[in-house]
Amino acid sequence: MKDTIGWALAGTGGITNKFFEGLQAAGGRAVAAVSRSKERAREFASKKGIENAYGDFDQMLDDADVDVVYIGAPHSVHKEMSVKALKAKKAVLCEKPCAINADELQAMLQAARDNNCFFMEAMWTRYLPPLVKVRQWLAQGFIGQVKMIQANFGFNAAFNPHSRIFDPCLGGGALLDAGIYPLSLISMVYGGQKPLGIASRMFLGETGVDEVTSAVLDYGESRIACASTAIRAQLVNDAWIYGTKGKIHIPNFVWAKTAKLLQEGENDQHCESEFIANGYNYEAQEVMQCLREGKTESAVMPWDESLTIMETMDAIRAQSGFRYPCEQAAA
Ligand SMILES: NC(=O)c1ccc[n+]([C@@H]2O[C@H](COP(=O)([O-])OP(=O)(O)OC[C@H]3O[C@@H](n4cnc5c(N)ncnc54)[C@H](OP(=O)(O)O)[C@@H]3O)[C@@H](O)[C@H]2O)c1
């Protein structure tokens, strides 16, 4: 891998702007911006001081300065963009959820395998310092065996049937957009294990996407987890991890700035984050570190675990009979 890793940023919307800021703080170099419109790509590139602007994804892939593509477009195009990039031998950091369903993700991982390329789901929260500390506390057995996790992520989005979050054609809905955070946290704590059983409910709104969803997950050995998500109600977005010897509290865990360890009979320990920049710098650093070490996946967000989480979301949707239009066309 070259000393300076060249990034292409795909999509010019909300999250790409935030990721660009994090990338800069991580010392990364964006060499190309790509949009569906050449003009928007040019405008984005000139504002950010990025050398090349493309109005065509395939053309961007011919740019030899591009080593890794960051995909900040809606979920509905993650598979197409990732597979194209991987076939062009570019590494990929793909926004969460990295696909609409597990079948799509399987195809993406196969492309990464076939082309010996790096691929990672951009589950940025896992790389924040308080979450790194939580993994250490768990590994050190400070709270004993984990028995129960409760985690929520939900917000009250302004209703707009044409927005990404409410549009089924763009993979809208609470579960894929927000519910993936508690599910990913739960999976991280239970070591990437697949749940043995799931009981869930989703309530679909007028555009046909889920607006409120809850799931109870059974991990065996009397270990359980509860996750809730919403796009029409502001939840308390904390995570609690309860073990046989204590508990961990992560307030507002998606943007975790702190985590608290409460051991029975011990003083509380707090981890206050040295959260630098906007937090997206940590995942960018991880990608560049993996590329320099010649890895094809990150040990913190491995391929198999992204797939297990995707399968869990498929199972939750299946229990409520919720399919996306692209899946109905494929059926
Ligand atoms: N990690 C996080 O914290 C976080 C936060 C928010 C969102 N996300 C994820 O990031 C992705 C994008 O979310 P966002 O909120 O940034 O959405 P957004 O503001 O709508 O931006 C997405 C961008 O993708 C491009 N795009 C839109 N529709 C497209 C299509 N059909 N085909 C190809 N490109 C299209 C557009 O850029 P052009 O018009 O320039 O092509 C658009 O500006 C989603 O998967 C979401 O889950 C992650």
The ligand as an SDF file (V2000), in Angstrom:
LIG
                    3D

 48 52  0  0  0  0  0  0  0  0999 V2000
  -22.5670    6.6110   10.2160 N   0  0  0  0  0  0  0  0  0  0  0  0
  -23.4990    7.5180   10.4960 C   0  0  0  0  0  0  0  0  0  0  0  0
  -23.4690    8.1840   11.5280 O   0  0  0  0  0  0  0  0  0  0  0  0
  -24.5850    7.7590    9.5010 C   0  0  0  0  0  0  0  0  0  0  0  0
  -25.4120    8.8950    9.6350 C   0  0  0  0  0  0  0  0  0  0  0  0
  -26.3670    9.1330    8.6560 C   0  0  0  0  0  0  0  0  0  0  0  0
  -26.5000    8.2630    7.5870 C   0  0  0  0  0  0  0  0  0  0  0  0
  -25.7030    7.1620    7.5020 N   0  0  0  0  0  0  0  0  0  0  0  0
  -25.8410    6.2350    6.3510 C   0  0  0  0  0  0  0  0  0  0  0  0
  -25.2930    6.8870    5.2080 O   0  0  0  0  0  0  0  0  0  0  0  0
  -26.0760    6.6280    4.0480 C   0  0  0  0  0  0  0  0  0  0  0  0
  -26.5000    7.9630    3.4490 C   0  0  0  0  0  0  0  0  0  0  0  0
  -27.2610    8.6800    4.3940 O   0  0  0  0  0  0  0  0  0  0  0  0
  -27.4030   10.2960    4.3660 P   0  0  0  0  0  0  0  0  0  0  0  0
  -28.1940   10.6460    5.5700 O   0  0  0  0  0  0  0  0  0  0  0  0
  -26.0930   10.9380    4.1540 O   0  0  0  0  0  0  0  0  0  0  0  0
  -28.3210   10.4530    3.0760 O   0  0  0  0  0  0  0  0  0  0  0  0
  -28.4740   11.7540    2.1830 P   0  0  0  0  0  0  0  0  0  0  0  0
  -28.2230   12.9950    2.9520 O   0  0  0  0  0  0  0  0  0  0  0  0
  -29.7450   11.5690    1.4410 O   0  0  0  0  0  0  0  0  0  0  0  0
  -27.2500   11.6310    1.1590 O   0  0  0  0  0  0  0  0  0  0  0  0
  -27.0420   10.5110    0.3620 C   0  0  0  0  0  0  0  0  0  0  0  0
  -26.3430   10.9600   -0.9070 C   0  0  0  0  0  0  0  0  0  0  0  0
  -26.2420    9.8330   -1.7540 O   0  0  0  0  0  0  0  0  0  0  0  0
  -26.5160   10.2100   -3.0880 C   0  0  0  0  0  0  0  0  0  0  0  0
  -27.7090    9.4800   -3.5420 N   0  0  0  0  0  0  0  0  0  0  0  0
  -28.9730    9.7070   -3.2000 C   0  0  0  0  0  0  0  0  0  0  0  0
  -29.7820    8.8240   -3.8160 N   0  0  0  0  0  0  0  0  0  0  0  0
  -29.0010    8.0520   -4.5520 C   0  0  0  0  0  0  0  0  0  0  0  0
  -29.2530    6.9910   -5.4250 C   0  0  0  0  0  0  0  0  0  0  0  0
  -30.4690    6.5410   -5.6280 N   0  0  0  0  0  0  0  0  0  0  0  0
  -28.2080    6.4320   -6.0420 N   0  0  0  0  0  0  0  0  0  0  0  0
  -26.9620    6.8790   -5.8180 C   0  0  0  0  0  0  0  0  0  0  0  0
  -26.6640    7.9070   -4.9830 N   0  0  0  0  0  0  0  0  0  0  0  0
  -27.6880    8.4780   -4.3740 C   0  0  0  0  0  0  0  0  0  0  0  0
  -26.8060   11.6810   -3.1130 C   0  0  0  0  0  0  0  0  0  0  0  0
  -25.6280   12.3340   -3.5360 O   0  0  0  0  0  0  0  0  0  0  0  0
  -25.5270   12.7840   -5.0730 P   0  0  0  0  0  0  0  0  0  0  0  0
  -26.8460   13.3980   -5.3840 O   0  0  0  0  0  0  0  0  0  0  0  0
  -24.4080   13.7250   -5.0580 O   0  0  0  0  0  0  0  0  0  0  0  0
  -25.2600   11.5440   -5.8790 O   0  0  0  0  0  0  0  0  0  0  0  0
  -27.1350   12.0010   -1.6930 C   0  0  0  0  0  0  0  0  0  0  0  0
  -26.7580   13.3080   -1.3490 O   0  0  0  0  0  0  0  0  0  0  0  0
  -27.2300    5.7440    4.5070 C   0  0  0  0  0  0  0  0  0  0  0  0
  -26.9300    4.3960    4.2050 O   0  0  0  0  0  0  0  0  0  0  0  0
  -27.2830    5.9320    6.0270 C   0  0  0  0  0  0  0  0  0  0  0  0
  -27.7170    4.7850    6.7420 O   0  0  0  0  0  0  0  0  0  0  0  0
  -24.7450    6.9100    8.4220 C   0  0  0  0  0  0  0  0  0  0  0  0
  1  2  1  0
  2  3  2  0
  2  4  1  0
  4  5  1  0
  4 48  2  0
  5  6  2  0
  6  7  1  0
  7  8  2  0
  8  9  1  0
  8 48  1  0
  9 10  1  0
  9 46  1  0
 10 11  1  0
 11 12  1  0
 11 44  1  0
 12 13  1  0
 13 14  1  0
 14 15  2  0
 14 16  1  0
 14 17  1  0
 17 18  1  0
 18 19  2  0
 18 20  1  0
 18 21  1  0
 21 22  1  0
 22 23  1  0
 23 24  1  0
 23 42  1  0
 24 25  1  0
 25 26  1  0
 25 36  1  0
 26 27  1  0
 26 35  1  0
 27 28  2  0
 28 29  1  0
 29 30  1  0
 29 35  2  0
 30 31  1  0
 30 32  2  0
 32 33  1  0
 33 34  2  0
 34 35  1  0
 36 37  1  0
 36 42  1  0
 37 38  1  0
 38 39  2  0
 38 40  1  0
 38 41  1  0
 42 43  1  0
 44 45  1  0
 44 46  1  0
 46 47  1  0
M  CHG  2   8   1  16  -1
M  END
$$$$
